[in-house]
Amino acid sequence: MSASMTLYDTTLRDGAQCEDVQLTTPDKIKIALKLDELGVDYIEGGWPGASPVDTDFFRDIQNYGLERARVAAFGSTHHPAHTAEADPTLRALISCGAPALTIFGKSSERHARDALRVEPARNLDVIRDSVAFLRRHAETVFFDAEHFFDGWRENADYAFAALRHAHEAGASALVLCDTNGGTLPGDIAAIVAEVARRLPGAVLGIHAHNDCDMAVAASIAAVQAGAAHIQGTINGVGERCGNANLCSIIPVLELKLNRPCLPEGRLASLSAVSRYVSEVANMSPFSRQPFVGRSAFAHKGGVHVSAVNRDSTLYEHIAPELVGNGQRVLITELGGRSNIVSLARRFGFHLDKDEPVVKGLSNELKKKASLGYDYAAAEASVELLLLRKMARRGVREFFRLQRLRVVETKSGGAPLAEATVMVEVEGVVEHTAATGHGPVNALDNALRKALLPFYPRLAEMSLRDFKVRVLPGNPDDAANTTGTASVTRVLIESADKSGSWVTVGVDHDIIEASWQALADSVTYKLYRDEWLDHSMSGD
């Protein structure tokens, strides 16, 4: 376990309560194995007996040898009408096979009286008896003091008594829960410090919700006040506004507070873990997420990029590689020539911002931006644009379009799109047709059909996303009297086994805009494969 801090991940239980998340048992197993690779101390798998998914998880996870993490099962204190020994919830916890057990109990007098409808004194007995019973069957028992901070404000003596009863019964850690997510970090720090003063021998933890967008700050404040057990979820998923985000807490602890919480060398895998959990949970990654988000180290403004080119620490609070992320320089009409110089450097071109090619590319980018091209979102297209400008390593013409046609009909009431393309490849003209679910899918199928005999690795490529946005047309255009002459921007995200990329097309005609984005996408795949092959061969 971590020498100074204990990381307790609750993505599989608390995180799964997010309205956008539905995890199967195999999903939970995959995420648990990835969390073990990251190096967290505890993985809370769910509530045994609450659902087949949770029950099956505790059975199946025993077939895997976790390297570091210990699995924790979650439940509640026993029902006030039962004894601890006869309570089905506690029995299910003991029988699930998890080496660590976590139970929550009411630490708010008002919640005990109004929610449980039990006398406050009886609630304290329930807490003590539940923890003591579990400790006779498990070495590690955590007590989550539900609604602790709200309860403290209402009756601090009662909230403290709940902790004391759990501590005296043998709880391994007392986890103070900001269940409603409404306590400010300064208040959390003061309360944690006071609890630490009153219970000097207890291990204190923090479990914060994000209803005020302060769960990470609250967790860090608790650590600085004496908490050593941190609960949270990957990407901050959870009920309502979510839980404390471990993807922010972990680097803050390690890099800002010098409080090690992962095995050495594991921090650099954090961004990959964040993306993996999003993928398994079928959620779109939050690009502006601190530390691990795609935009966390992205620079758009020309002044920023000019400074970053000289010294990245001028606008980056850490080196992005420490958390497995990377710096990105965005090419937009606002970026200036420093952005182009920085991007060119990534591809081995050492340019000066006063060189004619840089000025020409800057002017072309501004012109295209005025037409609706979004190169900040379509980095593959801007990379191709740059490389086509650079004669020293330009992108060769893998294929040349001679003609295309798309028609849409209805067959038996269902719409059917058919695309026909005529392309020239290495002096050979290929004329193919294909159907698809919509015009873009039909175009993609027809183009692949023509190109696959020449470029078999296109079979690895798939279209992952297709976005269309209608932009206002030129108000000075006399032909645009009804708004139907608006410009259409198409963004296509494609992927292969090596990664994903985004390309853009813009035109009044949606088919033409789609073709531009699709052609760039295929060209980028072919160019990248060819360049990687040359690199590996040493050419």
Kinemage of the C-alpha trace (Angstrom):
@kinemage 1
@onewidth
@group {chain A} dominant
@subgroup {mainchain}
@vectorlist {calphas} color= white
{ca met a 1} P 0.000 0.000 0.000
{ca ser a 2} L 1.046 3.616 -0.441
{ca ala a 3} L 3.418 4.740 2.296
{ca ser a 4} L 1.810 8.115 2.875
{ca met a 5} L -1.606 8.085 1.194
{ca thr a 6} L -4.298 5.495 0.483
{ca leu a 7} L -6.190 5.756 -2.811
{ca tyr a 8} L -9.655 4.225 -2.734
{ca asp a 9} L -11.352 4.137 -6.126
{ca thr a 10} L -15.146 3.959 -6.196
{ca thr a 11} L -15.721 4.246 -9.957
{ca leu a 12} L -17.384 0.827 -10.128
{ca arg a 13} L -19.947 1.679 -7.450
{ca asp a 14} L -20.392 5.397 -6.862
{ca gly a 15} L -19.272 6.262 -10.380
{ca ala a 16} L -21.699 3.772 -11.883
{ca gln a 17} L -24.531 5.785 -10.320
{ca cys a 18} L -23.903 8.470 -12.949
{ca glu a 19} L -26.965 8.691 -15.191
{ca asp a 20} L -24.821 8.267 -18.335
{ca val a 21} L -23.008 5.127 -17.125
{ca gln a 22} L -24.200 1.537 -17.439
{ca leu a 23} L -21.512 -1.031 -16.634
{ca thr a 24} L -21.780 -4.760 -17.223
{ca thr a 25} L -19.815 -7.262 -15.163
{ca pro a 26} L -17.173 -7.616 -17.930
{ca asp a 27} L -16.940 -3.805 -18.057
{ca lys a 28} L -16.281 -3.721 -14.327
{ca ile a 29} L -13.632 -6.409 -14.606
{ca lys a 30} L -11.843 -4.498 -17.383
{ca ile a 31} L -11.828 -1.259 -15.404
{ca ala a 32} L -10.702 -3.016 -12.218
{ca leu a 33} L -7.712 -4.539 -14.035
{ca lys a 34} L -6.781 -1.149 -15.456
{ca leu a 35} L -7.034 0.477 -12.013
{ca asp a 36} L -4.765 -2.229 -10.651
{ca glu a 37} L -2.232 -1.386 -13.374
{ca leu a 38} L -2.448 2.279 -12.371
{ca gly a 39} L -1.626 1.325 -8.804
{ca val a 40} L -4.585 2.355 -6.639
{ca asp a 41} L -4.802 0.717 -3.227
{ca tyr a 42} L -8.503 -0.239 -3.121
{ca ile a 43} L -11.124 -0.842 -5.799
{ca glu a 44} L -14.689 -0.682 -4.566
{ca gly a 45} L -16.587 -3.174 -6.688
{ca gly a 46} L -20.177 -2.489 -5.685
{ca trp a 47} L -22.830 -3.736 -3.277
{ca pro a 48} L -23.012 -7.567 -3.056
{ca gly a 49} L -26.564 -8.764 -3.523
{ca ala a 50} L -27.848 -5.408 -4.777
{ca ser a 51} L -27.775 -6.517 -8.429
{ca pro a 52} L -26.592 -9.498 -10.485
{ca val a 53} L -23.869 -7.304 -11.992
{ca asp a 54} L -22.354 -6.499 -8.598
{ca thr a 55} L -22.765 -10.026 -7.244
{ca asp a 56} L -21.148 -11.537 -10.350
{ca phe a 57} L -18.273 -9.041 -10.171
{ca phe a 58} L -17.166 -10.247 -6.728
{ca arg a 59} L -17.332 -13.846 -7.934
{ca asp a 60} L -15.490 -13.246 -11.219
{ca ile a 61} L -12.768 -10.899 -9.956
{ca gln a 62} L -11.430 -13.742 -7.827
{ca asn a 63} L -10.290 -15.421 -11.050
{ca tyr a 64} L -7.814 -12.598 -11.673
{ca gly a 65} L -4.584 -12.061 -9.777
{ca leu a 66} L -4.471 -8.364 -8.976
{ca glu a 67} L -0.920 -7.083 -8.693
{ca arg a 68} L -1.489 -4.414 -6.059
{ca ala a 69} L -5.071 -3.364 -5.460
{ca arg a 70} L -7.424 -4.941 -2.964
{ca val a 71} L -11.113 -5.260 -3.778
{ca ala a 72} L -13.587 -3.635 -1.391
{ca ala a 73} L -17.274 -4.464 -1.071
{ca phe a 74} L -19.782 -1.785 -0.081
{ca gly a 75} L -22.871 -1.913 2.093
{ca ser a 76} L -24.675 -0.287 4.981
{ca thr a 77} L -24.827 -0.648 8.715
{ca his a 78} L -27.307 -3.253 9.876
{ca his a 79} L -31.036 -2.549 10.000
{ca pro a 80} L -32.030 -1.103 13.382
{ca ala a 81} L -34.629 -3.856 13.738
{ca his a 82} L -31.984 -6.582 13.352
{ca thr a 83} L -28.879 -7.585 15.185
{ca ala a 84} L -25.617 -7.333 13.314
{ca glu a 85} L -25.267 -11.122 13.292
{ca ala a 86} L -28.673 -11.607 11.648
{ca asp a 87} L -28.481 -8.753 9.137
{ca pro a 88} L -28.590 -9.919 5.467
{ca thr a 89} L -26.556 -6.932 4.208
{ca leu a 90} L -23.651 -7.625 6.539
{ca arg a 91} L -23.869 -11.350 5.807
{ca ala a 92} L -23.666 -10.645 2.063
{ca leu a 93} L -20.561 -8.530 2.629
{ca ile a 94} L -18.827 -11.269 4.552
{ca ser a 95} L -19.684 -13.981 2.026
{ca cys a 96} L -18.714 -12.063 -1.150
{ca gly a 97} L -15.014 -12.823 -0.777
{ca ala a 98} L -13.734 -9.227 -0.803
{ca pro a 99} L -10.715 -8.670 1.470
{ca ala a 100} L -11.892 -5.168 2.442
{ca leu a 101} L -15.389 -4.179 3.548
{ca thr a 102} L -16.868 -0.675 3.582
{ca ile a 103} L -20.119 0.323 5.240
{ca phe a 104} L -21.834 3.668 5.482
{ca gly a 105} L -23.814 4.890 8.435
{ca lys a 106} L -25.666 8.034 9.434
{ca ser a 107} L -23.433 10.539 11.204
{ca ser a 108} L -26.101 13.257 11.150
{ca glu a 109} L -28.545 13.276 14.048
{ca arg a 110} L -31.243 14.725 11.785
{ca his a 111} L -30.740 11.969 9.200
{ca ala a 112} L -30.873 9.305 11.896
{ca arg a 113} L -34.103 10.685 13.245
{ca asp a 114} L -35.846 11.727 9.978
{ca ala a 115} L -34.418 9.349 7.348
{ca leu a 116} L -33.851 6.180 9.378
{ca arg a 117} L -36.606 7.060 11.830
{ca val a 118} L -34.568 5.670 14.680
{ca glu a 119} L -33.558 7.184 17.987
{ca pro a 120} L -30.124 8.850 17.620
{ca ala a 121} L -28.693 6.779 20.469
{ca arg a 122} L -29.807 3.549 18.763
{ca asn a 123} L -28.122 4.686 15.541
{ca leu a 124} L -24.808 4.989 17.401
{ca asp a 125} L -25.235 1.432 18.697
{ca val a 126} L -25.949 0.239 15.146
{ca ile a 127} L -22.700 1.828 13.919
{ca arg a 128} L -20.642 0.262 16.702
{ca asp a 129} L -22.187 -3.196 16.391
{ca ser a 130} L -21.923 -3.270 12.577
{ca val a 131} L -18.234 -2.361 12.525
{ca ala a 132} L -17.394 -4.716 15.397
{ca phe a 133} L -19.203 -7.626 13.719
{ca leu a 134} L -17.432 -7.113 10.386
{ca arg a 135} L -14.061 -6.781 12.102
{ca arg a 136} L -14.479 -10.278 13.463
{ca his a 137} L -14.596 -11.521 9.860
{ca ala a 138} L -12.386 -9.075 7.932
{ca glu a 139} L -9.046 -7.455 8.625
{ca thr a 140} L -9.984 -4.195 6.877
{ca val a 141} L -13.263 -2.395 7.567
{ca phe a 142} L -13.843 1.191 6.469
{ca phe a 143} L -16.612 3.331 7.904
{ca asp a 144} L -18.117 5.990 5.607
{ca ala a 145} L -19.704 8.640 7.812
{ca glu a 146} L -22.565 9.691 5.549
{ca his a 147} L -23.634 13.371 5.648
{ca phe a 148} L -20.810 13.993 8.108
{ca phe a 149} L -20.139 17.660 7.357
{ca asp a 150} L -23.830 18.574 7.299
{ca gly a 151} L -24.269 16.653 10.533
{ca trp a 152} L -21.286 18.423 12.097
{ca arg a 153} L -22.774 21.820 11.384
{ca glu a 154} L -26.084 20.744 12.951
{ca asn a 155} L -24.694 18.867 15.972
{ca ala a 156} L -20.924 18.435 16.052
{ca asp a 157} L -20.981 16.326 19.219
{ca tyr a 158} L -23.297 13.753 17.649
{ca ala a 159} L -21.332 13.586 14.397
{ca phe a 160} L -18.149 13.068 16.401
{ca ala a 161} L -19.842 10.395 18.511
{ca ala a 162} L -20.632 8.435 15.338
{ca leu a 163} L -16.944 8.481 14.419
{ca arg a 164} L -15.862 7.551 17.921
{ca his a 165} L -18.196 4.538 18.046
{ca ala a 166} L -16.828 3.277 14.694
{ca his a 167} L -13.238 3.910 15.749
{ca glu a 168} L -13.605 2.107 19.068
{ca ala a 169} L -15.220 -0.842 17.260
{ca gly a 170} L -12.094 -1.236 15.114
{ca ala a 171} L -12.708 0.686 11.879
{ca ser a 172} L -9.545 0.815 9.749
{ca ala a 173} L -10.370 4.331 8.567
{ca leu a 174} L -13.074 6.886 9.270
{ca val a 175} L -14.170 8.404 5.968
{ca leu a 176} L -15.806 11.814 6.318
{ca cys a 177} L -18.413 12.193 3.571
{ca asp a 178} L -19.584 15.456 2.032
{ca thr a 179} L -22.586 13.570 0.694
{ca asn a 180} L -24.476 16.611 -0.597
{ca gly a 181} L -21.340 18.227 -2.036
{ca gly a 182} L -22.145 21.584 -0.465
{ca thr a 183} L -19.312 22.138 2.028
{ca leu a 184} L -16.610 24.649 1.118
{ca pro a 185} L -12.953 23.519 1.187
{ca gly a 186} L -12.017 25.884 4.006
{ca asp a 187} L -14.765 24.479 6.213
{ca ile a 188} L -13.755 20.919 5.370
{ca ala a 189} L -10.145 21.654 6.321
{ca ala a 190} L -11.182 23.149 9.670
{ca ile a 191} L -13.495 20.242 10.535
{ca val a 192} L -10.990 17.564 9.518
{ca ala a 193} L -8.315 19.256 11.608
{ca glu a 194} L -10.645 19.339 14.617
{ca val a 195} L -11.544 15.653 14.227
{ca ala a 196} L -7.848 14.784 13.953
{ca arg a 197} L -7.220 16.711 17.167
{ca arg a 198} L -10.004 14.870 19.005
{ca leu a 199} L -9.135 11.400 17.634
{ca pro a 200} L -5.342 11.425 17.293
{ca gly a 201} L -5.082 7.674 16.711
{ca ala a 202} L -7.643 7.446 13.899
{ca val a 203} L -6.956 7.245 10.161
{ca leu a 204} L -9.199 9.857 8.539
{ca gly a 205} L -10.508 9.792 4.992
{ca ile a 206} L -12.465 12.090 2.673
{ca his a 207} L -15.298 11.291 0.261
{ca ala a 208} L -16.471 14.417 -1.559
{ca his a 209} L -19.218 15.031 -4.096
{ca asn a 210} L -18.986 17.743 -6.726
{ca asp a 211} L -22.262 19.654 -6.433
{ca cys a 212} L -20.399 22.960 -5.940
{ca asp a 213} L -17.609 22.007 -8.396
{ca met a 214} L -15.226 21.799 -5.442
{ca ala a 215} L -14.860 18.070 -4.771
{ca val a 216} L -11.190 18.028 -5.781
{ca ala a 217} L -10.435 21.185 -3.787
{ca ala a 218} L -12.324 19.768 -0.804
{ca ser a 219} L -10.356 16.520 -0.981
{ca ile a 220} L -7.021 18.324 -1.187
{ca ala a 221} L -8.036 20.575 1.724
{ca ala a 222} L -8.849 17.465 3.764
{ca val a 223} L -5.433 15.970 2.990
{ca gln a 224} L -3.690 19.145 4.044
{ca ala a 225} L -5.663 19.031 7.297
{ca gly a 226} L -4.730 15.438 8.089
{ca ala a 227} L -6.748 12.997 5.952
{ca ala a 228} L -4.727 10.108 4.538
{ca his a 229} L -7.442 8.033 2.825
{ca ile a 230} L -8.825 9.538 -0.396
{ca gln a 231} L -11.943 8.288 -2.142
{ca gly a 232} L -12.887 9.315 -5.673
{ca thr a 233} L -13.640 8.144 -9.200
{ca ile a 234} L -11.810 8.184 -12.517
{ca asn a 235} L -12.902 11.246 -14.518
{ca gly a 236} L -15.093 12.355 -11.591
{ca val a 237} L -18.120 10.313 -12.703
{ca gly a 238} L -20.859 9.841 -10.154
{ca glu a 239} L -24.375 10.665 -9.100
{ca arg a 240} L -25.720 14.179 -9.800
{ca cys a 241} L -22.647 16.344 -10.530
{ca gly a 242} L -20.191 13.553 -9.863
{ca asn a 243} L -17.529 12.617 -7.327
{ca ala a 244} L -14.066 13.879 -6.560
{ca asn a 245} L -11.956 13.295 -9.664
{ca leu a 246} L -8.963 11.064 -9.006
{ca cys a 247} L -7.460 12.151 -12.332
{ca ser a 248} L -6.948 15.578 -10.766
{ca ile a 249} L -6.371 14.538 -7.150
{ca ile a 250} L -3.561 12.093 -7.949
{ca pro a 251} L -1.290 14.544 -9.851
{ca val a 252} L -1.979 17.309 -7.332
{ca leu a 253} L -0.885 15.024 -4.510
{ca glu a 254} L 2.161 13.733 -6.352
{ca leu a 255} L 3.348 16.856 -8.169
{ca lys a 256} L 2.084 19.756 -6.089
{ca leu a 257} L 2.105 18.417 -2.514
{ca asn a 258} L 4.894 15.846 -2.871
{ca arg a 259} L 2.630 13.194 -1.354
{ca pro a 260} L 3.317 9.921 -3.204
{ca cys a 261} L 0.171 7.874 -3.797
{ca leu a 262} L 1.061 5.661 -6.785
{ca pro a 263} L 3.956 3.268 -7.348
{ca glu a 264} L 6.919 4.911 -8.990
{ca gly a 265} L 6.486 5.385 -12.735
{ca arg a 266} L 2.711 4.848 -12.815
{ca leu a 267} L 1.661 8.522 -12.948
{ca ala a 268} L 2.560 8.683 -16.644
{ca ser a 269} L -0.221 6.187 -17.402
{ca leu a 270} L -2.943 8.415 -15.911
{ca ser a 271} L -4.138 9.947 -19.200
{ca ala a 272} L -4.384 6.533 -20.822
{ca val a 273} L -6.392 5.200 -17.866
{ca ser a 274} L -8.751 8.183 -18.101
{ca arg a 275} L -9.393 7.503 -21.790
{ca tyr a 276} L -9.755 3.760 -21.214
{ca val a 277} L -12.436 4.187 -18.553
{ca ser a 278} L -14.331 6.617 -20.798
{ca glu a 279} L -14.184 4.120 -23.641
{ca val a 280} L -15.398 1.178 -21.557
{ca ala a 281} L -18.163 3.311 -20.018
{ca asn a 282} L -19.133 4.528 -23.528
{ca met a 283} L -18.677 8.177 -22.556
{ca ser a 284} L -17.110 10.946 -24.620
{ca pro a 285} L -13.922 12.141 -22.900
{ca phe a 286} L -14.135 15.651 -21.453
{ca ser a 287} L -11.525 17.499 -23.506
{ca arg a 288} L -11.048 20.333 -20.985
{ca gln a 289} L -10.480 18.028 -18.032
{ca pro a 290} L -7.365 19.178 -16.114
{ca phe a 291} L -4.177 17.152 -16.475
{ca val a 292} L -5.577 14.353 -18.687
{ca gly a 293} L -7.947 16.138 -21.080
{ca arg a 294} L -7.066 16.606 -24.726
{ca ser a 295} L -7.132 20.386 -24.281
{ca ala a 296} L -5.233 20.464 -20.977
{ca phe a 297} L -2.011 21.502 -22.709
{ca ala a 298} L -3.433 22.922 -25.957
{ca his a 299} L -2.335 26.407 -27.019
{ca lys a 300} L -4.267 28.556 -29.459
{ca gly a 301} L -3.366 32.202 -28.906
{ca gly a 302} L -0.321 33.401 -30.830
{ca val a 303} L 1.171 35.208 -27.832
{ca his a 304} L 0.920 32.033 -25.753
{ca val a 305} L 2.485 29.870 -28.441
{ca ser a 306} L 5.316 32.319 -29.013
{ca ala a 307} L 6.156 32.133 -25.303
{ca val a 308} L 5.744 28.333 -25.141
{ca asn a 309} L 8.167 27.963 -28.040
{ca arg a 310} L 10.779 29.702 -25.913
{ca asp a 311} L 9.945 28.075 -22.576
{ca ser a 312} L 6.953 25.778 -22.123
{ca thr a 313} L 6.798 26.477 -18.377
{ca leu a 314} L 5.685 30.034 -19.136
{ca tyr a 315} L 2.181 28.698 -19.900
{ca glu a 316} L 2.243 25.108 -18.587
{ca his a 317} L 2.133 24.411 -14.849
{ca ile a 318} L 3.631 20.917 -15.289
{ca ala a 319} L 5.285 18.995 -18.093
{ca pro a 320} L 2.367 17.196 -19.811
{ca glu a 321} L 4.423 14.013 -20.194
{ca leu a 322} L 4.383 13.531 -16.407
{ca val a 323} L 0.722 12.489 -16.609
{ca gly a 324} L 0.982 10.848 -20.019
{ca asn a 325} L -0.449 13.811 -21.910
{ca gly a 326} L 1.126 15.989 -24.612
{ca gln a 327} L 1.390 19.564 -25.747
{ca arg a 328} L -0.770 20.627 -28.674
{ca val a 329} L -0.482 23.796 -30.725
{ca leu a 330} L -3.713 24.681 -32.485
{ca ile a 331} L -3.741 26.235 -35.912
{ca thr a 332} L -6.469 28.864 -36.244
{ca glu a 333} L -6.943 32.322 -37.654
{ca leu a 334} L -6.113 33.650 -34.182
{ca gly a 335} L -2.927 31.691 -33.774
{ca gly a 336} L -0.405 33.716 -35.678
{ca arg a 337} L 2.762 32.532 -37.333
{ca ser a 338} L 4.284 31.234 -34.087
{ca asn a 339} L 1.688 28.452 -34.118
{ca ile a 340} L 2.737 27.427 -37.627
{ca val a 341} L 6.417 27.457 -36.685
{ca ser a 342} L 5.684 25.311 -33.631
{ca leu a 343} L 3.624 22.805 -35.619
{ca ala a 344} L 6.281 22.610 -38.351
{ca arg a 345} L 8.892 21.823 -35.704
{ca arg a 346} L 6.918 18.704 -34.728
{ca phe a 347} L 7.490 17.399 -38.275
{ca gly a 348} L 11.169 18.250 -38.412
{ca phe a 349} L 10.898 21.600 -40.223
{ca his a 350} L 12.861 24.394 -38.563
{ca leu a 351} L 11.277 27.531 -39.930
{ca asp a 352} L 11.439 31.198 -39.095
{ca lys a 353} L 8.136 32.989 -38.765
{ca asp a 354} L 9.266 35.567 -41.343
{ca glu a 355} L 9.880 32.959 -44.052
{ca pro a 356} L 7.603 33.321 -47.102
{ca val a 357} L 6.148 29.821 -46.707
{ca val a 358} L 5.057 30.652 -43.151
{ca lys a 359} L 3.487 33.924 -44.199
{ca gly a 360} L 1.741 32.220 -47.107
{ca leu a 361} L 0.393 29.432 -44.937
{ca ser a 362} L -0.787 31.942 -42.333
{ca asn a 363} L -2.680 33.884 -44.964
{ca glu a 364} L -4.216 30.707 -46.381
{ca leu a 365} L -5.327 29.563 -42.918
{ca lys a 366} L -6.983 32.887 -42.195
{ca lys a 367} L -8.757 32.810 -45.539
{ca lys a 368} L -9.992 29.258 -44.993
{ca ala a 369} L -11.095 30.106 -41.460
{ca ser a 370} L -13.210 32.918 -42.840
{ca leu a 371} L -14.890 30.335 -45.090
{ca gly a 372} L -15.751 28.109 -42.125
{ca tyr a 373} L -12.839 25.673 -41.828
{ca asp a 374} L -12.174 24.672 -38.216
{ca tyr a 375} L -8.563 23.554 -38.104
{ca ala a 376} L -8.421 23.585 -34.299
{ca ala a 377} L -10.774 20.587 -34.358
{ca ala a 378} L -9.262 18.945 -37.459
{ca glu a 379} L -5.558 18.585 -36.823
{ca ala a 380} L -5.069 15.923 -39.489
{ca ser a 381} L -6.284 18.318 -42.195
{ca val a 382} L -3.974 21.091 -41.021
{ca glu a 383} L -1.062 18.654 -40.902
{ca leu a 384} L -1.752 17.718 -44.523
{ca leu a 385} L -2.067 21.390 -45.437
{ca leu a 386} L 1.341 22.101 -43.918
{ca leu a 387} L 3.027 19.099 -45.506
{ca arg a 388} L 1.617 19.945 -48.932
{ca lys a 389} L 3.227 23.364 -48.613
{ca met a 390} L 6.613 21.882 -47.731
{ca ala a 391} L 8.259 20.605 -50.889
{ca arg a 392} L 10.899 18.812 -48.857
{ca arg a 393} L 8.394 16.310 -47.478
{ca gly a 394} L 5.166 16.871 -49.257
{ca val a 395} L 2.243 14.479 -49.330
{ca arg a 396} L 2.135 12.663 -52.625
{ca glu a 397} L -1.108 12.273 -54.520
{ca phe a 398} L -2.304 8.802 -53.585
{ca phe a 399} L -5.425 9.103 -55.728
{ca arg a 400} L -7.129 11.694 -57.900
{ca leu a 401} L -10.873 12.100 -58.106
{ca gln a 402} L -12.254 12.284 -61.636
{ca arg a 403} L -15.971 12.036 -60.936
{ca leu a 404} L -18.412 11.259 -58.162
{ca arg a 405} L -22.161 10.947 -57.898
{ca val a 406} L -24.467 10.251 -54.984
{ca val a 407} L -28.147 9.396 -55.344
{ca glu a 408} L -30.688 8.623 -52.647
{ca thr a 409} L -33.778 6.530 -53.297
{ca lys a 410} L -36.363 4.643 -51.310
{ca ser a 411} L -36.763 0.901 -51.540
{ca gly a 412} L -39.728 -0.539 -49.704
{ca gly a 413} L -40.022 2.609 -47.643
{ca ala a 414} L -36.399 2.545 -46.439
{ca pro a 415} L -34.001 5.225 -47.762
{ca leu a 416} L -31.029 3.916 -49.717
{ca ala a 417} L -27.913 5.882 -50.681
{ca glu a 418} L -25.735 4.861 -53.605
{ca ala a 419} L -22.380 6.447 -54.453
{ca thr a 420} L -20.350 6.123 -57.640
{ca val a 421} L -16.728 7.283 -57.770
{ca met a 422} L -14.157 7.351 -60.549
{ca val a 423} L -10.601 7.788 -59.278
{ca glu a 424} L -7.169 7.517 -60.837
{ca val a 425} L -4.631 5.534 -58.820
{ca glu a 426} L -1.058 5.147 -60.072
{ca gly a 427} L -2.229 5.760 -63.643
{ca val a 428} L -5.098 3.266 -63.360
{ca val a 429} L -8.711 4.469 -63.464
{ca glu a 430} L -11.048 2.707 -61.057
{ca his a 431} L -14.804 3.146 -61.438
{ca thr a 432} L -16.773 1.706 -58.503
{ca ala a 433} L -20.182 1.971 -56.887
{ca ala a 434} L -21.460 1.067 -53.442
{ca thr a 435} L -24.494 1.536 -51.244
{ca gly a 436} L -24.553 2.707 -47.656
{ca his a 437} L -26.534 4.055 -44.741
{ca gly a 438} L -26.605 7.632 -45.940
{ca pro a 439} L -24.496 9.424 -48.545
{ca val a 440} L -21.269 9.625 -46.514
{ca asn a 441} L -21.272 5.931 -45.703
{ca ala a 442} L -21.958 5.169 -49.378
{ca leu a 443} L -19.094 7.459 -50.471
{ca asp a 444} L -16.756 5.832 -47.975
{ca asn a 445} L -17.684 2.347 -49.171
{ca ala a 446} L -17.240 3.269 -52.843
{ca leu a 447} L -13.874 4.941 -52.278
{ca arg a 448} L -12.551 2.027 -50.244
{ca lys a 449} L -13.715 -0.397 -52.929
{ca ala a 450} L -11.646 1.512 -55.480
{ca leu a 451} L -8.541 1.940 -53.321
{ca leu a 452} L -8.256 -1.356 -51.408
{ca pro a 453} L -6.574 -3.272 -54.260
{ca phe a 454} L -3.785 -0.640 -54.215
{ca tyr a 455} L -3.702 0.112 -50.469
{ca pro a 456} L -4.806 -3.006 -48.510
{ca arg a 457} L -4.143 -1.372 -45.120
{ca leu a 458} L -7.179 0.826 -45.617
{ca ala a 459} L -9.113 -2.174 -44.302
{ca glu a 460} L -7.758 -1.259 -40.843
{ca met a 461} L -9.421 2.155 -40.966
{ca ser a 462} L -12.918 2.945 -39.763
{ca leu a 463} L -15.053 6.081 -39.555
{ca arg a 464} L -15.749 6.744 -35.892
{ca asp a 465} L -17.776 9.972 -35.971
{ca phe a 466} L -19.407 12.341 -38.452
{ca lys a 467} L -20.475 15.832 -37.446
{ca val a 468} L -22.250 18.426 -39.562
{ca arg a 469} L -22.702 22.073 -38.708
{ca val a 470} L -24.520 24.596 -40.843
{ca leu a 471} L -22.785 27.976 -40.754
{ca pro a 472} L -24.396 31.290 -41.713
{ca gly a 473} L -23.864 32.196 -45.328
{ca asn a 474} L -22.426 35.491 -46.514
{ca pro a 475} L -25.099 38.126 -45.777
{ca asp a 476} L -23.817 40.181 -48.704
{ca asp a 477} L -24.418 37.326 -51.120
{ca ala a 478} L -27.396 38.324 -53.243
{ca ala a 479} L -28.192 34.670 -53.909
{ca asn a 480} L -28.576 33.945 -50.207
{ca thr a 481} L -32.051 35.383 -49.785
{ca thr a 482} L -33.577 32.523 -47.834
{ca gly a 483} L -30.672 31.168 -45.792
{ca thr a 484} L -30.541 27.988 -47.857
{ca ala a 485} L -27.167 29.036 -49.293
{ca ser a 486} L -25.500 28.612 -45.881
{ca val a 487} L -22.120 26.924 -45.663
{ca thr a 488} L -21.864 23.358 -44.359
{ca arg a 489} L -18.891 22.222 -42.290
{ca val a 490} L -18.243 18.487 -41.953
{ca leu a 491} L -15.889 16.945 -39.408
{ca ile a 492} L -14.999 13.267 -39.780
{ca glu a 493} L -13.179 11.320 -37.083
{ca ser a 494} L -11.407 8.202 -38.323
{ca ala a 495} L -9.342 5.601 -36.535
{ca asp a 496} L -7.109 2.603 -37.002
{ca lys a 497} L -5.150 0.422 -34.591
{ca ser a 498} L -2.591 3.215 -34.092
{ca gly a 499} L -4.965 6.015 -33.124
{ca ser a 500} L -7.598 8.447 -34.360
{ca trp a 501} L -7.613 11.660 -36.368
{ca val a 502} L -10.069 14.344 -37.477
{ca thr a 503} L -10.424 16.002 -40.883
{ca val a 504} L -12.614 18.838 -42.125
{ca gly a 505} L -14.449 19.848 -45.280
{ca val a 506} L -16.441 23.007 -46.032
{ca asp a 507} L -18.762 23.827 -48.911
{ca his a 508} L -22.273 25.030 -49.696
{ca asp a 509} L -22.942 21.468 -50.826
{ca ile a 510} L -22.921 18.878 -48.027
{ca ile a 511} L -21.767 16.120 -50.385
{ca glu a 512} L -18.753 18.159 -51.481
{ca ala a 513} L -17.910 19.087 -47.884
{ca ser a 514} L -18.195 15.428 -46.908
{ca trp a 515} L -15.960 14.382 -49.802
{ca gln a 516} L -13.260 16.872 -48.765
{ca ala a 517} L -13.211 15.541 -45.210
{ca leu a 518} L -13.366 11.921 -46.351
{ca ala a 519} L -10.599 12.329 -48.944
{ca asp a 520} L -8.356 14.027 -46.392
{ca ser a 521} L -9.077 11.256 -43.909
{ca val a 522} L -8.059 8.513 -46.338
{ca thr a 523} L -5.033 10.494 -47.517
{ca tyr a 524} L -3.889 11.023 -43.939
{ca lys a 525} L -4.119 7.284 -43.257
{ca leu a 526} L -2.096 6.455 -46.366
{ca tyr a 527} L 0.460 9.185 -45.732
{ca arg a 528} L 0.980 8.172 -42.108
{ca asp a 529} L 1.367 4.488 -42.963
{ca glu a 530} L 3.903 5.290 -45.674
{ca trp a 531} L 5.864 7.651 -43.437
{ca leu a 532} L 5.930 5.143 -40.564
{ca asp a 533} L 7.120 2.398 -42.912
{ca his a 534} L 9.968 4.629 -44.131
{ca ser a 535} L 10.882 5.551 -40.550
{ca met a 536} L 11.003 1.939 -39.398
{ca ser a 537} L 13.104 0.902 -42.384
{ca gly a 538} L 15.538 3.758 -41.783
{ca asp a 539} L 14.919 5.357 -45.182
